[in-house]
Amino acid sequence: MNMMLNSTALRSSRTAPLVIRASSLSGYPDCPRRWAARQIPREIVAAGYDLRQLPNGIGAAVGTAVHAGAALALTEKAQTGNLPPLDVATDCAVETVRKGIRDGVIYDSTTGSLTVAEQQVVRMTRAYNAAVAPLVQPVLVEERLEAQVTAEIIVSGQQDVLAREPHRVRDLKTGKRGNHKPQLGVYALLAKSHGYDVQGLAEDFIERASIKKPQPDPQSFLHDLAGAETAAWSVIRHIQTDLKIWREGDPVQGIEPGDPWAFAANPSSKLCSDRFCPAWGTAFCREHQTDDKE
């Protein structure tokens, strides 16, 4: 099996290729239909379905802010060899989280207000700059790469914080730990397709914790490169197959073009709720609902 993406664009398809964000791959196995509602909403609406508009969650806003502060610090280190003063990174993080909530946000039990969010991004950024940033040897930071997988699919990746060290890709995650192997595998494949030598993967994790508790120390994990790349290809193949069925149908399964069952639904997912899924409770997905009693 060819484990290299082709970075040469193939424009032979009748429609524009679908650009898939690398960050979306990890969520596909959990619920393909939620993935479709998030990634191809225009196609779903064009097929006659309505989707719900979801408000931004505070967890994502905090994560984006911490990533911004870390990216600023690593960019300066890549350019000068030194990290900037700590308050430069923390000020960047605070300003980013303020911008992130301007259009509205849903707070949660861990982050109940903007004041709490600001305190969290400051201490998370400090933790990163104290424990992780001094050890990272960045070559490139936050570079977007794309590669065409098939005539229908382009994979695009811009890591939240990509510190492409010599022979290694590393990424920063915040919030709660999850399985990001497909995403990290795509980052490696994208880097290779553009001529970079990648021999390892690293993930730096910083927990978004209640300010009533001390900030947990960052954790760093090494991932098996071959395993992550295989996981990435597996998810991409499933997306390719399901997308083809969605667009063309499958007589063997009795699925017409535009049938929601082109994408399997998982009502047992922890994210199956009106808070996390734009398809939840719509005609596109009612699988969470129980049958009526006789």
C-alpha positions as CSV (number, residue, x, y, z in Angstrom):
1,M,0.0,0.0,0.0
2,N,1.3,3.4,-1.0
3,M,1.7,5.4,2.3
4,M,2.5,8.7,0.6
5,L,0.0,11.4,-0.2
6,N,0.2,12.9,-3.7
7,S,0.7,16.6,-3.4
8,T,0.2,17.1,-7.1
9,A,-3.4,18.3,-7.6
10,L,-5.6,16.1,-9.7
11,R,-8.3,18.2,-11.3
12,S,-10.1,15.6,-13.4
13,S,-13.2,15.3,-11.3
14,R,-16.4,16.8,-12.4
15,T,-16.9,18.7,-9.2
16,A,-14.4,20.6,-7.0
17,P,-12.6,18.2,-4.6
18,L,-13.8,18.3,-1.0
19,V,-11.2,19.8,1.4
20,I,-11.1,17.8,4.6
21,R,-9.4,19.2,7.6
22,A,-6.9,16.9,9.3
23,S,-8.4,17.9,12.7
24,S,-11.7,16.4,11.7
25,L,-10.4,12.9,11.1
26,S,-10.3,11.8,14.7
27,G,-14.0,12.4,15.2
28,Y,-15.1,10.4,12.1
29,P,-15.0,6.9,13.7
30,D,-17.1,8.2,16.7
31,C,-20.0,9.3,14.5
32,P,-19.7,9.6,10.7
33,R,-23.0,11.4,10.4
34,R,-22.0,14.1,12.9
35,W,-18.8,14.5,10.9
36,A,-20.8,14.9,7.7
37,A,-23.1,17.5,9.3
38,R,-20.0,19.5,10.3
39,Q,-17.9,19.0,7.1
40,I,-20.3,19.0,4.2
41,P,-23.2,21.1,5.4
42,R,-23.8,22.7,2.0
43,E,-24.3,19.4,0.4
44,I,-26.7,18.3,3.2
45,V,-28.8,21.4,2.9
46,A,-28.8,21.1,-0.9
47,A,-30.2,17.6,-0.4
48,G,-33.2,19.1,1.4
49,Y,-32.2,18.9,5.0
50,D,-31.9,21.6,7.6
51,L,-29.1,21.7,10.1
52,R,-28.8,23.5,13.4
53,Q,-26.4,26.3,14.0
54,L,-24.2,25.6,17.0
55,P,-22.9,28.3,19.3
56,N,-19.2,28.3,20.1
57,G,-18.1,26.5,23.2
58,I,-15.7,28.1,25.7
59,G,-13.4,25.0,25.6
60,A,-12.6,25.7,22.0
61,A,-12.0,29.4,22.7
62,V,-9.6,28.6,25.5
63,G,-7.8,26.1,23.4
64,T,-7.4,28.5,20.5
65,A,-6.0,31.1,22.9
66,V,-3.4,28.8,24.4
67,H,-2.4,27.7,21.0
68,A,-2.0,31.3,19.9
69,G,0.3,32.1,22.8
70,A,2.4,29.0,22.3
71,A,2.6,29.6,18.5
72,L,3.9,33.1,19.1
73,A,6.5,31.9,21.5
74,L,7.7,29.1,19.2
75,T,7.7,31.3,16.1
76,E,10.1,33.7,17.9
77,K,12.3,30.8,19.1
78,A,12.4,29.5,15.5
79,Q,13.5,32.9,14.2
80,T,15.9,34.0,17.0
81,G,16.7,30.9,19.0
82,N,15.1,32.4,22.1
83,L,11.7,32.5,23.7
84,P,10.0,35.9,24.1
85,P,9.3,37.3,27.6
86,L,6.5,35.3,29.2
87,D,4.0,38.2,29.3
88,V,4.2,38.5,25.5
89,A,2.8,35.0,25.2
90,T,0.2,35.4,28.0
91,D,-1.0,38.7,26.6
92,C,-1.5,37.1,23.2
93,A,-3.5,34.3,24.8
94,V,-5.7,36.7,26.8
95,E,-6.4,38.9,23.7
96,T,-7.2,35.8,21.6
97,V,-9.8,34.4,24.1
98,R,-11.5,37.8,24.3
99,K,-11.8,37.9,20.5
100,G,-13.0,34.3,20.6
101,I,-16.1,35.1,22.6
102,R,-17.2,38.3,20.9
103,D,-19.8,36.6,18.8
104,G,-21.2,34.6,21.7
105,V,-20.1,31.5,23.6
106,I,-21.5,28.7,25.8
107,Y,-19.7,28.5,29.1
108,D,-19.4,25.2,31.0
109,S,-18.8,24.0,34.5
110,T,-15.0,24.2,34.1
111,T,-15.0,27.7,32.6
112,G,-18.0,29.7,33.8
113,S,-17.1,33.2,32.8
114,L,-14.7,35.3,30.7
115,T,-12.7,36.1,33.9
116,V,-12.2,32.4,34.6
117,A,-11.2,31.8,30.9
118,E,-8.6,34.6,31.1
119,Q,-7.1,33.1,34.2
120,Q,-7.0,29.6,32.6
121,V,-5.3,30.7,29.4
122,V,-2.7,32.6,31.4
123,R,-1.8,29.7,33.6
124,M,-1.9,27.2,30.8
125,T,0.3,29.3,28.6
126,R,2.7,29.7,31.5
127,A,2.8,26.0,32.0
128,Y,3.6,25.4,28.3
129,N,6.3,28.0,28.3
130,A,7.9,26.6,31.5
131,A,7.8,22.9,30.7
132,V,7.5,22.4,27.0
133,A,8.7,25.4,24.9
134,P,12.2,25.3,26.3
135,L,12.6,21.7,25.1
136,V,11.1,22.2,21.6
137,Q,13.5,22.9,18.7
138,P,11.0,24.4,16.2
139,V,11.8,24.5,12.5
140,L,8.4,25.7,11.2
141,V,5.4,26.8,13.2
142,E,1.7,26.7,12.0
143,E,2.4,26.0,8.4
144,R,-0.6,24.9,6.3
145,L,-0.1,21.9,4.0
146,E,-2.4,20.3,1.5
147,A,-2.3,17.1,-0.6
148,Q,-4.8,15.5,-3.0
149,V,-5.7,12.0,-2.0
150,T,-8.2,11.2,-4.7
151,A,-10.0,13.2,-7.4
152,E,-12.7,13.9,-4.8
153,I,-10.7,14.6,-1.6
154,I,-8.0,17.0,-0.6
155,V,-6.6,16.7,2.9
156,S,-5.6,20.0,4.5
157,G,-3.7,20.4,7.8
158,Q,-2.6,23.4,9.8
159,Q,-1.7,22.1,13.3
160,D,-2.9,24.2,16.2
161,V,0.7,24.4,17.1
162,L,3.0,22.5,14.8
163,A,6.6,22.6,15.8
164,R,8.3,20.7,13.0
165,E,11.5,19.8,14.7
166,P,14.3,18.0,12.8
167,H,12.7,14.6,11.8
168,R,9.7,15.0,14.0
169,V,6.2,16.6,14.0
170,R,4.7,17.7,17.3
171,D,1.3,19.1,18.1
172,L,-0.3,20.8,21.1
173,K,-3.6,19.7,22.5
174,T,-5.7,21.2,25.3
175,G,-8.8,20.3,27.2
176,K,-9.3,16.6,27.7
177,R,-7.1,13.8,26.2
178,G,-8.5,11.9,23.2
179,N,-7.4,9.7,20.4
180,H,-5.7,12.0,17.9
181,K,-3.7,9.4,16.0
182,P,-5.6,9.8,12.7
183,Q,-5.0,13.6,12.8
184,L,-1.3,13.2,13.8
185,G,-0.9,10.6,11.1
186,V,-2.2,13.0,8.5
187,Y,0.2,15.7,9.6
188,A,3.1,13.3,9.1
189,L,1.8,12.2,5.7
190,L,1.3,15.8,4.6
191,A,4.8,16.8,5.7
192,K,6.3,13.8,3.9
193,S,4.3,14.6,0.7
194,H,6.0,18.1,0.7
195,G,9.5,16.7,1.1
196,Y,10.0,16.9,4.8
197,D,11.7,14.0,6.6
198,V,9.5,12.8,9.4
199,Q,10.6,10.0,11.7
200,G,8.5,10.6,14.8
201,L,5.4,12.2,16.3
202,A,5.0,14.0,19.6
203,E,1.9,15.3,21.3
204,D,2.0,17.9,24.1
205,F,-1.1,18.0,26.3
206,I,-2.3,20.7,28.7
207,E,-5.4,20.2,30.7
208,R,-8.1,22.9,31.0
209,A,-8.7,22.5,34.7
210,S,-10.8,24.4,37.2
211,I,-9.1,27.4,38.7
212,K,-10.0,26.1,42.1
213,K,-7.3,23.5,41.6
214,P,-3.6,23.9,40.7
215,Q,-2.8,23.8,37.0
216,P,-1.7,20.3,36.1
217,D,1.7,20.0,34.5
218,P,1.9,19.5,30.8
219,Q,2.4,16.0,29.5
220,S,4.2,14.9,26.4
221,F,3.6,11.7,24.5
222,L,5.3,10.0,21.7
223,H,3.2,8.2,19.1
224,D,4.1,5.3,16.8
225,L,4.5,6.9,13.4
226,A,3.5,3.9,11.3
227,G,0.5,3.2,13.4
228,A,-0.7,6.8,13.2
229,E,-0.3,6.9,9.4
230,T,-2.2,3.7,9.1
231,A,-5.0,5.1,11.3
232,A,-5.2,8.2,9.1
233,W,-5.4,6.2,5.9
234,S,-8.1,3.9,7.4
235,V,-10.3,6.9,8.2
236,I,-9.7,8.6,4.8
237,R,-10.7,5.4,3.0
238,H,-14.0,5.2,5.0
239,I,-14.7,8.9,4.3
240,Q,-14.0,8.3,0.6
241,T,-16.4,5.3,0.4
242,D,-19.2,7.0,2.4
243,L,-18.9,10.2,0.5
244,K,-19.3,8.3,-2.8
245,I,-22.4,6.5,-1.5
246,W,-23.8,9.9,-0.3
247,R,-23.4,11.4,-3.7
248,E,-24.1,8.4,-6.0
249,G,-26.1,6.0,-3.8
250,D,-25.6,2.3,-3.4
251,P,-28.2,-0.1,-4.9
252,V,-26.8,-3.1,-3.1
253,Q,-27.6,-1.4,0.3
254,G,-30.8,0.2,-1.0
255,I,-29.3,3.7,-0.4
256,E,-30.3,6.5,-2.7
257,P,-28.1,9.6,-3.3
258,G,-28.6,12.0,-0.5
259,D,-29.7,9.4,2.0
260,P,-28.4,10.1,5.6
261,W,-27.6,6.4,6.0
262,A,-24.6,6.9,3.6
263,F,-23.1,8.0,6.9
264,A,-23.6,5.7,9.9
265,A,-25.0,7.3,13.1
266,N,-23.8,6.6,16.6
267,P,-26.5,7.6,19.2
268,S,-24.3,6.0,21.9
269,S,-21.6,8.7,21.3
270,K,-20.9,10.9,24.3
271,L,-21.2,13.9,21.8
272,C,-24.6,12.9,20.6
273,S,-26.5,15.9,21.9
274,D,-27.9,19.2,20.8
275,R,-24.8,20.9,22.2
276,F,-22.3,19.1,20.0
277,C,-24.1,18.0,16.8
278,P,-25.7,20.2,14.2
279,A,-27.7,17.2,12.9
280,W,-29.2,16.3,16.3
281,G,-33.0,16.3,16.3
282,T,-33.2,17.2,12.6
283,A,-34.6,15.2,9.7
284,F,-31.0,14.3,8.8
285,C,-30.5,12.5,12.1
286,R,-33.1,11.4,14.7
287,E,-31.3,8.2,15.7
288,H,-31.0,9.4,19.3
289,Q,-34.7,9.3,19.7
290,T,-36.4,6.2,21.2
291,D,-39.3,4.5,19.5
292,D,-42.8,5.4,20.6
293,K,-44.6,3.0,22.8
294,E,-47.3,0.8,21.3
